[in-house]
Amino acid sequence: MRILNIIVFLIVIGLNNFSFAKEINDKGTNMTKPKLLFIAGSIRKDSVNKKLAFNAYQLAVKMGADCTFIDLKDYPLPLYDGDLEAQEGLPANAKKLKSIFIQHDGVFLASPEHNSSITSLLKNTLDWISRSEEKGETPNKAYANKVFALSSASPGYLGGQRALIPLQMMLSNVGVIVLPKKVSIAKAYDKFDEKGNLSSSEHLEDLRLLVKDFIRVTTAIKQCSKHEAVE
Ligand SMILES: Cc1cc2nc3c(=O)[nH]c(=O)nc-3n(C[C@H](O)[C@H](O)[C@H](O)COP(=O)(O)O)c2cc1C
């Protein structure tokens, strides 16, 4: 009986893989392949969170996902100001970032911890892109159907994990799915080599498992949205 169960399990896995592969072959492109965005909540040149986000990006690329890594340094934004928004609308970089978010199925964030919370940079960015560009626009369009994976790195003993609590709270309130698994790297200045690669095998494995979950969940959500669109 146990052997029979194992055989059924293997057949199901095999069929799933077959239909996934067939979809890639039939359409030329992979319609269910998720598009994943990787961002750090720091613009510092030697940021450990940038290194963490980039390591996650490289793992996801190896696992076959369609990935984009961006540096928020390339998208400077003023501090959110309701008067500025009323006069001029969204700044050009907020529009660009919003469009990048909309084009992706999942967002991986690596957040530093500043005074036990997220950085003002990250909060300001997430606030600007939560705003509508025109009347009647779906609320929180940049976050619709999005899956978020959260991580943090800090030279401290807690690895910045306290920043992930307000971050998760904020993201849940704008309607995204936040993966339960998180990766926090403590003593982070010693955990990357001179090329920026994560040198701790324990953390690398942890990150690999998070990225694997990230791909699986974004793929599933994308597939559901596609079926909903057909119905
Ligand atoms: C204003 C400020 C507040 C900070 N507060 C914390 C903190 O609460 N916990 C912590 O672990 N590190 C804290 N740090 C140290 C950061 O973890 C450290 O600067 C880290 O390198 C920032 O991430 P990055 O390397 O990705 O830029 C703080 C740093 C700054 C500038």
The ligand as a Tripos MOL2 file, in Angstrom:
@<TRIPOS>MOLECULE
LIG
   31    33     1     0     0
SMALL
NO_CHARGES

@<TRIPOS>ATOM
      1 C1         19.7570   55.3390   11.6720 C.3       1 LIG1
      2 C2         20.2660   53.9420   11.8590 C.ar      1 LIG1
      3 C3         19.6240   53.1060   12.7420 C.ar      1 LIG1
      4 C4         20.0580   51.7770   12.9110 C.ar      1 LIG1
      5 N1         19.3590   50.9400   13.7440 N.ar      1 LIG1
      6 C5         19.6840   49.6240   13.7850 C.ar      1 LIG1
      7 C6         18.8600   48.7030   14.5010 C.ar      1 LIG1
      8 O1         17.8610   49.0440   15.1220 O.2       1 LIG1
      9 N2         19.2150   47.3900   14.4770 N.ar      1 LIG1
     10 C7         20.3070   46.9330   13.7790 C.ar      1 LIG1
     11 O2         20.5580   45.7430   13.7880 O.2       1 LIG1
     12 N3         21.1080   47.8030   13.1020 N.ar      1 LIG1
     13 C8         20.8160   49.1130   13.0660 C.ar      1 LIG1
     14 N4         21.5920   49.9920   12.3480 N.ar      1 LIG1
     15 C9         22.8170   49.5020   11.6880 C.3       1 LIG1
     16 C10        22.4740   48.9160   10.3100 C.3       1 LIG1
     17 O3         22.0560   47.5780   10.5020 O.3       1 LIG1
     18 C11        23.7280   48.9360    9.4420 C.3       1 LIG1
     19 O4         24.0750   50.2740    9.1620 O.3       1 LIG1
     20 C12        23.5590   48.1440    8.1670 C.3       1 LIG1
     21 O5         24.7990   48.0190    7.5190 O.3       1 LIG1
     22 C13        22.5500   48.8100    7.2360 C.3       1 LIG1
     23 O6         22.2810   47.9710    6.1420 O.3       1 LIG1
     24 P1         23.0550   48.0920    4.7400 P.3       1 LIG1
     25 O7         24.4520   47.5400    4.9720 O.co2     1 LIG1
     26 O8         22.2710   47.2100    3.8430 O.co2     1 LIG1
     27 O9         23.0920   49.5320    4.3300 O.co2     1 LIG1
     28 C14        21.1950   51.3230   12.1910 C.ar      1 LIG1
     29 C15        21.8520   52.2050   11.3060 C.ar      1 LIG1
     30 C16        21.3810   53.4810   11.1350 C.ar      1 LIG1
     31 C17        22.0790   54.3920   10.1400 C.3       1 LIG1
@<TRIPOS>BOND
     1     1     2 1
     2     2     3 ar
     3     2    30 ar
     4     3     4 ar
     5     4     5 ar
     6     4    28 ar
     7     5     6 ar
     8     6     7 ar
     9     6    13 1
    10     7     8 2
    11     7     9 ar
    12     9    10 ar
    13    10    11 2
    14    10    12 ar
    15    12    13 ar
    16    13    14 ar
    17    14    15 1
    18    14    28 ar
    19    15    16 1
    20    16    17 1
    21    16    18 1
    22    18    19 1
    23    18    20 1
    24    20    21 1
    25    20    22 1
    26    22    23 1
    27    23    24 1
    28    24    25 2
    29    24    26 1
    30    24    27 1
    31    28    29 ar
    32    29    30 ar
    33    30    31 1
@<TRIPOS>SUBSTRUCTURE
     1 LIG1         1 GROUP 0 **** ****
